[in-house]
Amino acid sequence: MRAIEAGILICPECHQLNRQDSDHGRQRCTRCGASVHARHPHSLARTWALLITAAILYIPANLLPIMTVSALGQGEPDTIMSGVVALVQAGSLPIALVVFVASILVPTFKLVGIALLLISVQRKQPLSARQRIVMFRFIEWIGRWSMLDVFVIAILVALVNFGTLARVEADLGAMAFASVVILTMLAAITFDPRLIWDNTESYDDQE
């Protein structure tokens, strides 16, 4: 029997177990006074809103220049993909692979993965709930690594500032990419993973 079926609510702040009131109104934790809910209110709607916004910003994040490296007053802006190509041509294949994975594969996986979780929960598709939980936890864990490019650009902009001799400037693509990373992280936070168990049945239970 699940906790919700037994009328038990968990506090999101102190993790105290609370008996659900019979009136099903707004309820507060008996220990810390925080609001407790059987499921996060409007979790799917909020997650969809954040995910769609991130998907829209993902287009300019890849098309617009992410930074400009100038040497002796000359330099060309680079997008994420052109930067990867430049690293490959310069012989820095490991660095190019890291940038490609952190800046291209990881954000794409997060967008697609969260969308699949939302669709599967809303349509109550008969897929393994355990596998979805593993995918959700992996999305949460891998999300922080998308900030690698943003950190590198921030450090280069702060350190490489020698006027016309050498200079690194962040462009609009960096702002769009940072917004995509933040929005996907928030989308993973607002999604209530307990909905997976409410709307699906694991293959283990069916066998």
C-alpha positions as CSV (number, residue, x, y, z in Angstrom):
1,M,0.0,0.0,0.0
2,R,1.3,3.4,-0.9
3,A,1.5,6.3,1.6
4,I,-1.2,8.3,-0.3
5,E,-3.6,5.4,0.0
6,A,-3.0,5.2,3.7
7,G,-3.6,8.9,4.1
8,I,-0.1,9.8,4.9
9,L,1.6,13.0,3.6
10,I,5.3,13.8,3.8
11,C,6.5,17.3,4.5
12,P,8.8,18.6,1.7
13,E,10.9,20.6,4.3
14,C,11.5,18.4,7.3
15,H,10.2,15.0,5.9
16,Q,7.8,14.6,8.8
17,L,4.9,12.1,8.1
18,N,1.5,13.7,8.6
19,R,-2.0,12.2,8.6
20,Q,-4.1,13.6,5.8
21,D,-7.1,15.7,7.0
22,S,-10.5,14.4,6.1
23,D,-11.5,17.7,4.5
24,H,-8.6,17.5,2.0
25,G,-8.1,21.3,2.4
26,R,-4.8,23.1,2.8
27,Q,-2.7,21.3,5.3
28,R,0.4,22.2,7.2
29,C,3.2,20.1,8.7
30,T,2.7,19.3,12.4
31,R,6.4,19.8,13.0
32,C,7.6,22.8,11.0
33,G,4.4,24.3,9.7
34,A,5.2,24.0,6.0
35,S,2.5,23.3,3.5
36,V,2.1,19.6,2.7
37,H,0.4,18.1,-0.4
38,A,-0.3,14.6,-1.5
39,R,1.3,15.7,-4.8
40,H,2.9,19.0,-5.9
41,P,0.1,21.3,-7.1
42,H,0.1,21.9,-10.9
43,S,3.4,20.0,-11.2
44,L,2.8,18.9,-14.9
45,A,1.7,22.4,-16.0
46,R,4.7,24.1,-14.5
47,T,7.1,21.6,-15.8
48,W,5.6,21.8,-19.4
49,A,5.9,25.6,-19.2
50,L,9.5,25.5,-18.2
51,L,10.4,22.8,-20.7
52,I,8.7,24.6,-23.7
53,T,10.5,27.8,-22.8
54,A,13.8,26.0,-22.6
55,A,13.1,24.3,-26.0
56,I,12.4,27.7,-27.6
57,L,15.6,29.2,-26.2
58,Y,17.6,26.1,-27.2
59,I,17.3,27.3,-30.9
60,P,19.1,30.7,-30.5
61,A,21.5,29.0,-28.0
62,N,22.9,26.9,-30.8
63,L,22.5,29.4,-33.7
64,L,23.8,32.6,-32.1
65,P,27.5,33.1,-31.3
66,I,28.3,32.0,-27.7
67,M,31.6,33.9,-27.4
68,T,34.2,35.9,-29.4
69,V,37.9,35.4,-28.9
70,S,39.9,38.4,-30.2
71,A,43.7,38.5,-30.6
72,L,45.5,41.7,-31.7
73,G,42.1,43.3,-32.4
74,Q,40.9,40.6,-34.7
75,G,38.5,37.7,-33.9
76,E,35.4,35.9,-35.1
77,P,32.4,34.9,-33.0
78,D,31.9,31.2,-32.5
79,T,28.7,29.2,-32.0
80,I,28.8,26.0,-29.8
81,M,29.2,23.7,-32.9
82,S,31.7,25.9,-34.6
83,G,33.8,25.9,-31.4
84,V,33.7,22.1,-31.3
85,V,34.8,22.0,-35.0
86,A,37.6,24.5,-34.2
87,L,38.8,22.4,-31.3
88,V,38.9,19.3,-33.5
89,Q,40.8,21.1,-36.2
90,A,43.3,22.3,-33.6
91,G,43.9,18.7,-32.5
92,S,42.1,19.0,-29.1
93,L,39.8,16.1,-29.6
94,P,39.2,15.3,-25.9
95,I,38.3,18.9,-25.1
96,A,36.0,19.0,-28.2
97,L,34.3,15.8,-27.1
98,V,33.7,17.2,-23.6
99,V,32.2,20.4,-25.0
100,F,30.1,18.5,-27.4
101,V,28.7,16.2,-24.7
102,A,28.1,18.9,-22.1
103,S,26.7,21.5,-24.5
104,I,24.9,19.5,-27.2
105,L,24.1,16.0,-26.0
106,V,23.2,16.7,-22.4
107,P,20.8,19.5,-23.0
108,T,19.1,17.6,-25.8
109,F,18.8,14.5,-23.6
110,K,17.3,16.5,-20.8
111,L,14.7,18.2,-23.1
112,V,13.7,14.9,-24.7
113,G,13.8,12.9,-21.5
114,I,11.7,15.3,-19.4
115,A,9.2,15.5,-22.4
116,L,8.9,11.7,-22.5
117,L,8.3,11.5,-18.8
118,L,5.6,14.1,-19.0
119,I,3.9,12.4,-21.9
120,S,4.1,9.0,-20.4
121,V,2.5,10.2,-17.1
122,Q,-0.3,12.2,-18.8
123,R,-1.2,9.4,-21.2
124,K,-0.7,6.6,-18.6
125,Q,1.3,4.5,-20.9
126,P,2.0,0.9,-19.7
127,L,5.8,1.3,-19.3
128,S,8.1,0.4,-16.4
129,A,7.8,2.9,-13.6
130,R,11.2,1.8,-12.3
131,Q,12.9,2.6,-15.5
132,R,11.3,6.1,-15.6
133,I,12.5,6.8,-12.0
134,V,16.0,5.8,-13.0
135,M,15.8,8.1,-16.1
136,F,14.5,11.0,-13.9
137,R,17.3,10.6,-11.4
138,F,19.8,10.5,-14.2
139,I,18.4,13.7,-15.6
140,E,18.6,15.4,-12.2
141,W,22.2,14.2,-11.8
142,I,23.4,15.1,-15.3
143,G,21.8,18.5,-15.3
144,R,24.6,20.3,-13.4
145,W,27.2,19.3,-16.1
146,S,25.5,21.5,-18.7
147,M,26.8,24.5,-16.8
148,L,30.4,23.6,-17.8
149,D,30.4,25.8,-20.9
150,V,28.9,28.7,-18.9
151,F,31.5,28.4,-16.2
152,V,34.3,28.3,-18.8
153,I,33.1,31.4,-20.6
154,A,32.6,33.3,-17.3
155,I,36.2,32.4,-16.3
156,L,37.7,33.3,-19.7
157,V,35.8,36.7,-19.8
158,A,37.1,37.5,-16.3
159,L,40.7,36.4,-16.9
160,V,41.4,37.2,-20.6
161,N,40.9,41.0,-20.8
162,F,44.0,42.6,-22.2
163,G,42.4,45.2,-24.5
164,T,43.4,44.9,-28.2
165,L,46.1,42.3,-27.3
166,A,43.7,39.5,-26.3
167,R,40.1,39.6,-25.2
168,V,37.2,37.1,-24.7
169,E,33.6,38.4,-24.8
170,A,30.4,36.5,-24.1
171,D,27.7,36.8,-26.8
172,L,23.9,36.4,-26.8
173,G,24.2,32.7,-27.4
174,A,25.8,32.2,-24.0
175,M,22.9,34.0,-22.3
176,A,20.4,31.8,-24.2
177,F,22.3,28.6,-23.4
178,A,22.6,29.5,-19.7
179,S,18.8,30.1,-19.7
180,V,18.2,26.7,-21.2
181,V,20.3,25.0,-18.5
182,I,18.6,26.9,-15.7
183,L,15.1,26.2,-17.1
184,T,15.7,22.5,-17.6
185,M,17.1,22.2,-14.0
186,L,13.9,24.0,-12.7
187,A,11.8,21.7,-14.9
188,A,13.3,18.6,-13.2
189,I,12.7,20.2,-9.8
190,T,9.1,21.1,-10.4
191,F,8.2,17.6,-11.8
192,D,6.8,15.4,-9.1
193,P,8.3,11.9,-9.6
194,R,5.5,10.4,-7.4
195,L,3.2,11.0,-10.4
196,I,5.1,8.2,-12.2
197,W,3.9,5.6,-9.6
198,D,0.4,7.0,-9.6
199,N,-0.1,6.8,-13.4
200,T,1.9,3.7,-14.4
201,E,2.4,0.1,-13.4
202,S,5.9,-1.5,-13.4
203,Y,6.5,-4.6,-15.4
204,D,7.5,-6.3,-12.2
205,D,4.0,-5.9,-10.9
206,Q,2.5,-7.2,-14.0
207,E,4.5,-10.4,-14.1
